[in-house]
Amino acid sequence: MKTASAIRPGEAMDSNEEQSSVSEDKSVMGRGLSLLEALSRAGSPLSLADLSRVTQLPKSTVHRLAGQLVQLGLLDRVAEGFCLGLRMFEWGSHAERQRHLRMAAIPFLTDMHSRLQETVHLAVLDGQDIIYIEKIESHRAVRCPTYVGNRKPAHATALGKAMLAFSPRETLRTTFSNPLTLSTPRTIITPGMLSRQLQKARETSVSIEIEESFLGVACVAAPIVDATGAVLGAISIVTPSFRFDPNKLAPEVRNAAHKIADQLEIVHPTYSY
């Protein structure tokens, strides 16, 4: 009895220490990830003070964690403060699903860009946002202020509408249950109007937006849909609003999206997003 009594407290202490250690590790990991997320969303370097403000972490904590992330190559020190490091780019480039999608899409994006001399995008849906995973920019007139890794609200972009139109009902319920925010004064934020846009996109397999994500810019997009009806991503053609011609561009982007889906089926028949 004494022996059992002596061992039991020791065992409980070891278990508590282990749980405490695991909890602390998760907390440290979470705080480190919050720094990476803040820099990713900012899209530009942030100072120590800015990182502290955005993450709501003490400056001392940010300074210590950022220093450790710099040593790991996940962050770089720059004049303005900190930015994402080369290792983050390396890791991101190996994301399996997006890598296959990019490889299948790039030849068709390049062809559209060469023939039309307009900016083209490839994006995927991530929750209620889109993430641009490829861009070939036109040097004609107005430039589109997007970049690879950039995140935008799905409801405010043609790319996002194209993917939402073919998304599961749960995704749409989440979209319509959250406030629809303005990216520009022309962003559609009325659920009824957005619903009608998505219905038209389902009927035509293209989505159009004019100055909803950026003023002076218009876009036509088409979803990349597999044989089961699952949406894998979307591609778009972007032009300045003054020369936007959806009748000309819609067939281009729709045909290219179909070809990308066919290519994925041939090369990666088990691919799904």
C-alpha positions as CSV (number, residue, x, y, z in Angstrom):
1,M,0.0,0.0,0.0
2,K,2.8,2.4,0.9
3,T,4.6,1.6,-2.3
4,A,1.6,2.2,-4.4
5,S,0.9,5.4,-2.5
6,A,4.5,6.6,-3.1
7,I,4.4,5.8,-6.8
8,R,1.1,7.4,-7.6
9,P,2.0,11.0,-6.8
10,G,5.2,10.7,-8.8
11,E,3.3,9.3,-11.8
12,A,0.7,12.1,-11.6
13,M,3.5,14.7,-11.4
14,D,5.2,13.3,-14.5
15,S,1.9,13.3,-16.4
16,N,1.2,16.9,-15.4
17,E,4.7,18.0,-16.4
18,E,4.2,16.3,-19.8
19,Q,0.8,18.0,-20.3
20,S,2.3,21.3,-19.3
21,S,5.2,20.9,-21.7
22,V,2.9,20.0,-24.6
23,S,0.6,22.9,-23.8
24,E,3.6,25.3,-23.7
25,D,5.0,23.9,-27.0
26,K,1.6,24.4,-28.6
27,S,1.5,28.0,-27.3
28,V,5.0,28.8,-28.6
29,M,4.2,27.2,-31.9
30,G,0.9,29.1,-32.1
31,R,2.6,32.4,-31.4
32,G,5.3,31.7,-33.9
33,L,2.7,30.9,-36.5
34,S,0.9,34.1,-35.7
35,L,4.0,36.0,-36.7
36,L,4.3,34.2,-40.0
37,E,0.6,34.6,-40.7
38,A,0.8,38.4,-40.0
39,L,3.7,38.8,-42.5
40,S,2.0,36.7,-45.1
41,R,-1.2,38.7,-44.9
42,A,0.7,42.0,-44.9
43,G,2.5,41.1,-48.1
44,S,5.4,43.4,-47.1
45,P,7.9,43.8,-44.2
46,L,6.6,44.7,-40.8
47,S,8.4,46.4,-37.9
48,L,8.7,44.9,-34.5
49,A,6.0,47.3,-33.3
50,D,3.7,46.5,-36.2
51,L,4.1,42.7,-35.5
52,S,3.3,43.3,-31.9
53,R,0.2,45.3,-32.7
54,V,-1.1,42.9,-35.3
55,T,-0.5,39.7,-33.3
56,Q,-1.3,41.3,-29.9
57,L,1.8,39.8,-28.5
58,P,4.3,41.7,-26.2
59,K,7.2,43.3,-28.1
60,S,9.7,41.2,-26.0
61,T,7.9,38.0,-27.1
62,V,7.9,39.1,-30.8
63,H,11.6,40.0,-30.6
64,R,12.5,36.6,-29.1
65,L,10.3,34.5,-31.5
66,A,11.3,36.5,-34.6
67,G,15.0,36.0,-33.7
68,Q,14.5,32.3,-33.5
69,L,12.5,32.2,-36.8
70,V,15.4,34.2,-38.5
71,Q,17.9,31.6,-37.3
72,L,15.6,28.9,-38.9
73,G,15.5,30.8,-42.2
74,L,11.7,31.3,-41.9
75,L,12.1,35.1,-41.5
76,D,14.7,37.6,-42.8
77,R,15.7,40.8,-41.1
78,V,15.4,43.8,-43.4
79,A,15.6,47.6,-42.9
80,E,11.9,47.9,-42.3
81,G,11.9,45.0,-39.7
82,F,11.1,41.4,-40.7
83,C,9.8,39.6,-43.8
84,L,9.2,36.0,-44.8
85,G,12.4,34.1,-45.5
86,L,13.5,32.0,-48.4
87,R,12.7,28.7,-46.6
88,M,9.0,29.7,-46.5
89,F,9.1,30.1,-50.3
90,E,10.8,26.8,-50.6
91,W,8.2,25.0,-48.5
92,G,5.3,26.7,-50.2
93,S,6.6,25.7,-53.6
94,H,6.3,22.0,-52.6
95,A,2.6,22.2,-51.6
96,E,1.5,19.1,-53.5
97,R,-2.0,20.0,-54.8
98,Q,-1.1,23.5,-55.8
99,R,2.1,22.4,-57.5
100,H,0.2,19.9,-59.7
101,L,-2.4,22.5,-60.5
102,R,0.2,25.1,-61.4
103,M,2.1,22.7,-63.6
104,A,-1.1,21.8,-65.5
105,A,-2.3,25.4,-65.8
106,I,0.9,27.3,-66.8
107,P,1.1,26.3,-70.5
108,F,-2.5,27.4,-71.0
109,L,-2.0,30.6,-69.0
110,T,1.1,31.4,-71.0
111,D,-0.8,30.8,-74.3
112,M,-3.6,33.1,-73.3
113,H,-1.2,35.8,-72.2
114,S,0.8,35.6,-75.4
115,R,-2.2,35.8,-77.7
116,L,-4.2,38.4,-75.7
117,Q,-1.4,40.4,-74.1
118,E,-3.5,40.6,-70.9
119,T,-2.8,39.7,-67.3
120,V,-3.9,36.1,-66.4
121,H,-4.3,34.5,-62.9
122,L,-4.6,31.1,-61.4
123,A,-6.2,30.9,-57.9
124,V,-7.6,28.5,-55.4
125,L,-10.3,28.8,-52.7
126,D,-9.2,28.9,-49.1
127,G,-12.2,29.3,-46.8
128,Q,-13.9,32.5,-47.7
129,D,-10.9,33.9,-49.5
130,I,-9.0,33.2,-52.7
131,I,-5.2,32.8,-52.9
132,Y,-3.4,33.6,-56.1
133,I,-0.9,30.9,-56.9
134,E,0.2,32.0,-60.4
135,K,0.2,35.3,-62.3
136,I,1.5,36.4,-65.7
137,E,1.3,40.2,-66.0
138,S,0.6,42.4,-69.0
139,H,2.6,45.5,-69.4
140,R,-0.2,47.3,-71.2
141,A,-2.0,50.3,-69.5
142,V,-3.3,49.7,-66.0
143,R,-1.5,47.0,-64.0
144,C,-3.4,44.7,-61.7
145,P,-2.0,45.1,-58.1
146,T,-2.0,41.4,-57.2
147,Y,0.8,39.0,-56.5
148,V,1.3,35.3,-56.0
149,G,0.3,34.4,-52.4
150,N,-2.0,37.4,-52.3
151,R,-5.4,36.7,-50.5
152,K,-8.7,38.4,-51.5
153,P,-12.3,37.9,-50.3
154,A,-13.8,35.4,-52.7
155,H,-17.1,37.3,-53.1
156,A,-15.2,40.4,-54.4
157,T,-13.4,38.7,-57.3
158,A,-14.4,36.9,-60.5
159,L,-12.1,34.1,-59.5
160,G,-13.8,33.6,-56.2
161,K,-17.3,33.8,-57.6
162,A,-16.4,31.2,-60.3
163,M,-15.3,28.8,-57.5
164,L,-18.1,29.6,-55.1
165,A,-20.6,28.9,-57.8
166,F,-19.4,25.3,-58.0
167,S,-18.7,24.8,-54.3
168,P,-20.6,22.6,-51.8
169,R,-23.7,24.0,-50.1
170,E,-21.8,24.2,-46.8
171,T,-19.3,26.6,-48.3
172,L,-22.1,28.8,-49.7
173,R,-23.9,28.8,-46.3
174,T,-20.8,30.0,-44.6
175,T,-20.3,32.7,-47.2
176,F,-23.8,34.0,-46.9
177,S,-23.8,33.8,-43.1
178,N,-20.8,36.1,-42.8
179,P,-20.8,39.8,-43.5
180,L,-19.8,40.6,-47.1
181,T,-17.2,43.3,-47.0
182,L,-16.4,46.0,-49.5
183,S,-13.1,45.9,-51.4
184,T,-14.2,48.9,-53.5
185,P,-17.4,50.9,-53.6
186,R,-18.5,48.6,-56.5
187,T,-18.2,45.3,-54.6
188,I,-21.4,43.3,-54.5
189,I,-22.3,42.9,-50.8
190,T,-26.0,42.2,-51.1
191,P,-26.7,38.4,-50.6
192,G,-29.5,38.4,-53.2
193,M,-27.3,40.0,-55.9
194,L,-24.4,37.8,-55.1
195,S,-26.6,34.7,-55.3
196,R,-27.8,35.8,-58.8
197,Q,-24.2,36.2,-59.9
198,L,-23.3,32.7,-58.7
199,Q,-26.4,31.3,-60.4
200,K,-25.3,32.9,-63.7
201,A,-21.8,31.6,-63.2
202,R,-23.2,28.1,-62.8
203,E,-25.2,28.4,-66.0
204,T,-22.4,29.9,-68.2
205,S,-19.2,28.5,-66.5
206,V,-17.8,32.0,-66.3
207,S,-17.9,34.8,-63.8
208,I,-17.5,38.5,-64.5
209,E,-16.7,41.4,-62.1
210,I,-16.1,45.0,-63.0
211,E,-14.1,47.1,-60.5
212,E,-15.3,45.0,-57.5
213,S,-11.8,44.0,-56.3
214,F,-9.8,47.0,-57.7
215,L,-11.0,50.2,-59.3
216,G,-10.1,50.5,-62.9
217,V,-9.8,46.8,-63.4
218,A,-12.3,44.2,-64.8
219,C,-12.0,40.5,-64.9
220,V,-13.6,37.3,-66.3
221,A,-12.9,34.0,-64.7
222,A,-13.8,30.3,-65.2
223,P,-13.7,27.5,-62.7
224,I,-11.5,24.4,-63.2
225,V,-13.9,21.6,-62.4
226,D,-13.1,17.9,-62.4
227,A,-15.2,15.0,-63.7
228,T,-17.0,14.7,-60.4
229,G,-18.0,18.3,-60.4
230,A,-15.5,19.3,-57.7
231,V,-13.9,22.7,-58.2
232,L,-10.1,22.6,-58.2
233,G,-9.3,26.3,-58.8
234,A,-10.1,29.0,-61.3
235,I,-8.3,31.1,-64.0
236,S,-9.0,34.6,-65.1
237,I,-8.2,37.3,-67.6
238,V,-7.8,40.8,-66.3
239,T,-8.0,44.0,-68.3
240,P,-8.4,47.7,-67.6
241,S,-12.2,48.5,-67.4
242,F,-12.1,50.8,-70.4
243,R,-11.2,47.9,-72.8
244,F,-13.0,45.1,-71.1
245,D,-14.7,42.8,-73.6
246,P,-16.4,39.9,-71.8
247,N,-17.9,38.5,-75.1
248,K,-14.4,38.1,-76.4
249,L,-12.7,36.9,-73.3
250,A,-15.3,34.6,-71.8
251,P,-14.8,31.8,-74.4
252,E,-11.0,32.1,-74.0
253,V,-11.0,31.6,-70.3
254,R,-13.7,28.9,-70.3
255,N,-11.9,26.8,-72.9
256,A,-8.6,27.1,-71.1
257,A,-10.2,26.0,-67.8
258,H,-11.7,22.9,-69.5
259,K,-8.3,22.0,-71.0
260,I,-6.6,22.4,-67.6
261,A,-9.1,20.1,-66.0
262,D,-8.6,17.5,-68.8
263,Q,-4.8,17.8,-68.4
264,L,-5.1,17.1,-64.7
265,E,-7.3,14.1,-65.3
266,I,-4.7,12.7,-67.7
267,V,-1.5,13.4,-65.7
268,H,-2.9,13.2,-62.2
269,P,-6.2,11.2,-62.3
270,T,-6.4,11.1,-58.5
271,Y,-6.0,14.8,-58.1
272,S,-8.6,16.5,-55.9
273,Y,-8.6,19.8,-54.1
